[in-house]
Amino acid sequence: MTYKMLVSNIDGTLLQDNGRIHKQTREAIEFALQKGIHIILATTRNFPAAKRTAKSLKLKDYIIAHHGAFIAKDINKPIYVHKVHEQVASEITAFLESFPCKIRLVNEKFLIGNKTKLPTNMMARVVFQSANRFVYQERYVDSISEKLLDQPISPSNFEVEFFDEKEMADAMMAIKEMYNEAVCIPIEPLKMAIVPAGVSKLDGVKFVCSQYGIKKHEVVSIGSGLDDLPLLQWSGLGVAMGNAPKEVHDAADWITRTNNDNGVAYMVKEHFRKQYRPGFLNNLKREDLTGEGLNKHFLIAEKNKSE
């Protein structure tokens, strides 16, 4: 099988638990790029954070950020944007504030969150170096719903962290019953994302595949979260990280090592090492080669791979 796209989560997949990308993972990504593979990041992270990871890996393809609600290569030139309407966002926020939970309304250029058990009550600014300097603002307030009365926003997604699994389940059920415009997606046992209806990592990948003319059987996806599960089930090859929960392992076609044991690098080595560049075999088909000529091409390719 010749794969043309590798879709990867960031947290728990490319990143180790210390928040860093191991040298072996960087080398594996570079190896896949040299094979002509499109490498797509699909993440719940905001676009600037995902872009920073992409730049560190020298990736130039589309980024599926905000759980699929914002797709772009450049923040000012998105190819897909879908947001929760400001009125719905305000109502859901007020409802969530009845629970003891951490709430963050996330936009591609800023976020606003509550101060519940945060290490600091001050505004945080994270600076990313790029051709044009960009500042991503994080503002924390006592009451998000009160802030939205003065400054309504349409977030790309919510990030919500609970302290009790039953309370999270109750909140998800209530939001499902009250709103058709937004959906809750569990990420971890105590964490969920809220996104506009019709938005998911899987839908984002399908959209990007349509841009490149890539079919599902040509896609390898790798992830570690519950929100990666539909994508792994859909892809031609769905790979679960060793640190993923059992539900993800059960749904995957293949299980690699953990993020702390360079699972992405191991997967790339196993599934892309013997693969030719996508255009190589097409060139052979276009040329009317004799058996001798065909063998010559393959010998050259094998020599290049060994070098």
N, C-alpha and C positions, 0 to 999 in steps of 0.2 A: 504494500500500500504506500502511495506517495502522498504525504501530508503537505499542505500548503500554508497552514495557519496554526500557530500555537497561542492559545489563550491562557493567561495566567492571572490568578489572584495575586495580591501583594502581601497582605498580612497573613502570617502563618504558612506562607508558600515561598515567595521570593525572599522575604525577610526572616532572619532567625529571631529567636525570642529577645535578643539584645537590640533588635531594631536595625541590624546591619545586613548587608548582602555579602555573602562569603565569596572569596576569590574564585572558587570552583564554579559557583553559580554564574558569576560574571563571564567566565570563560565559556561555559555551556551556552549562554545566551548569544555570545559572539559567534560561537560555532554554528548555531542554528541560523543566525543572520547570514553567515557566509554561504549557507546552503540555499539561501533565497527564501527563507520562511518568513511570513508576516507574523510578527509577535505583537499581540494585543494584550494590554493590561485591562482587566475587568475588575473593578473594585468598588467598595462602598465609600472609599476616600473621596474627598473633594478634589476637583481637577488640579489645582496648584500642587497639592501633595503628591498626586499620582504623576504629574508632569515632572516633578523633581526626581522621582524614581526612574521614569522613562529616560530622562537626560543622563542619569548616572549609568544607565545601561546602553546608552547610545541608540535608543529606539526612536524611530521616526514615524511609526504607524499611528493610527487613531487610538485614542485612549477612551475607554468606556468607564466613566467616573460616575459618582453619585448613584451607584447601583443601577446604572443604565439610563439615568435621566439627563445626562450631559455627555455628548460624544464629540470629540474634537482632537485636532492636532495642536491648534493654537486656541487659547482661551477666547480670543476675539473673533474666531471664525468657526464656531461650532457647526456641525452638520446635522445635529439633532439636539433639541432642548425640549423638555417637558417638565412642567412645574405644578406643584399643588397650588390651587387658587388661594389667594390671600384670605378670603373669608373662611374657607374650609380649614386652612392652616391655623387661623385664629381660634376656631372652635375646637379643633383637635388639641391644640396647645392648652386651652383652658381645661379640657377634660383630663389631659395627662397630669396637669398640676394638682389634681385631686389625689394622685399617688405619690409616695415618696420615691421619686426616680430622677435620674439625670436626663435632661432634655436638651437637644441641640437642633436648631433649625439651620440647615446648611444650604448656602448659596455658593455659586462658583467663585465669588469674590469676597465673601465674608460669612461668618456664622454668628448666631446669637444663642446663648445657652443660659440655664439657670445656675445659681451659685451652690446648689446642694452638694455638700461635701467636696467642694473644689479646693485645691491647695492654695489658691489665691483668688481674691475678689477683684483683681485689677484686669484691665483689658490686656490681652496678649496679642503680640504681633509677631508673625513668623515671616521672615524675609527670604525670598527665593531669588537667586541670581540668574538672570537671563539676559537676552539682548536688551530688553527693557526691564528695568527693575520693577518687581511686582511685590506688593505687600498684601498678605492675607490677614484680615482682621478677625479676631475672636473676641466677642464682647459677652460678658457674663453679668446678668442682672438678677435682682431679687424675684421679679415676676415678669416672665416673658409675655404673658397675655396682656398685662398692663402696658408694656412697651409697644406691643403691636397695635394698641389703640391709637397711639401717636404716629407710629411708623409701620403700617401694614407691609408685609413682604410675602412673596410667593416663593417658598423654598423649593429647591430641587428634591430634597429629601429631609427626613428627620432621622436623627440618631437618638435612640432611647435605651437607657440602661436601668433595669429594675434591680431591686434587692430581694425579691421574692418571686419564684417561678409562677405561683398561682396568680399573683397580681398581674404579672405580664400576660398570662393566658386570658384573664378576665378582660384586660384592656384591649387585647387583640380581638376578642370576640365582640366586644361592644363597638369598637371602631368598624368592624366588618358589617355589623347590623345597621349602623347609623349612616355610613358613607359608601357610596358607589364610586366616588371620585378618587379615593385613595385606598391603598392596600398595605397591610403589615406583613413584613417578611422576617422571620426569625433568623438571626445570624449565629447566636450562641444561646445557651439556655436562659441567660438573663439579659440578652441584648436583641434588639430588633431595629429594623429600618422601616420607615413609612415613606412610600413613594407614590407618585401619581398612578392611577389605574392604567394597566397596559405597559408598565415599565418594569424591567428586570434585567439582570445581566444577560440572560438568554436572549431576550428580545434585542438587546444592544448588539450582541454577537451576530444575530441573524441579519440585523441592519447593516453591519459592517461587511459581512459576507456578501450581501447583495451589491455593495459598492465595488468589491473586488472580483465578483463572479466566482466565488468559492462555494463549493457544496459542503453539506454537513459531514459527509464521509471523509472530507479532506481536512477536517478540523480536529486538533488535539487540544483538550482543555484539561487544566490541572488546578486543583483548589483544595481548600481545607475546611471551609465553613458550610453550615447548613444551607446558606444562600447559594452555594456553588452547585448544589445537588441537581437542580433541573438542567443546568448547563452540561454537567458531566454525563447525564443520562441521554442528552440529545446528541452530543458530539460523536464523531466517528470513533474516537478513542477518548474515554473519560478516565482521567488519572486522579486518584485521591492521594493526598499527602499522608505519610505515616502517622502524623499527629492529628489527622481529621477524626471526627467522631464516627462511631460504628455505622450510623445511618449513611454517611458518605461513603465509607468503605464498601458497604453492601451494594450501593448503587453504581460503583465504579467498575470499569473494565480491568483496571490494573491499579495496584497500590505500590507507591514508591516509598522511599525512606522519609524520615521526618524532616522538617525545615531546619532543625539544628544539625542534621546529618546529611545536608546537601541533597535533599530529595529531588529538587528540580534538575540538578546536574546529573544525577543518576538516571532519571527518566530520559533526558535528552540523549545521553550516551547510549541507552538501550534502544531507543526508537528512531533516532535520527542519524546514528553513526554510519549506517550503510545506505542511507538515502541519497540519491543524486539530486542535483538542483532540478527544480520543476521543469526547466526548459531543456534539459539535457536529452531526455528520451524523446521529446517532441522534435528536436533537431534531427535525431536519428531517423524518425519516421518520415520526415520531409525529404531526407537524402535517400536516394536509391542506392543503398550500400550493398555490396556483396558480403558474403559470410566473412571473408578475410578482412574487409573494411570494418565490419561491425566489431570483430574481435579487436582490431587495432584501437578503436575508440574506447572500448571498455578497458583495455590494458593501460591506456593513457590515464583514464579516470582513476583506476586503481592506484596507479603510481602517484597521482596528485593527492589522493586521500592518505596514502602512507606518509607523504611528506608533510 
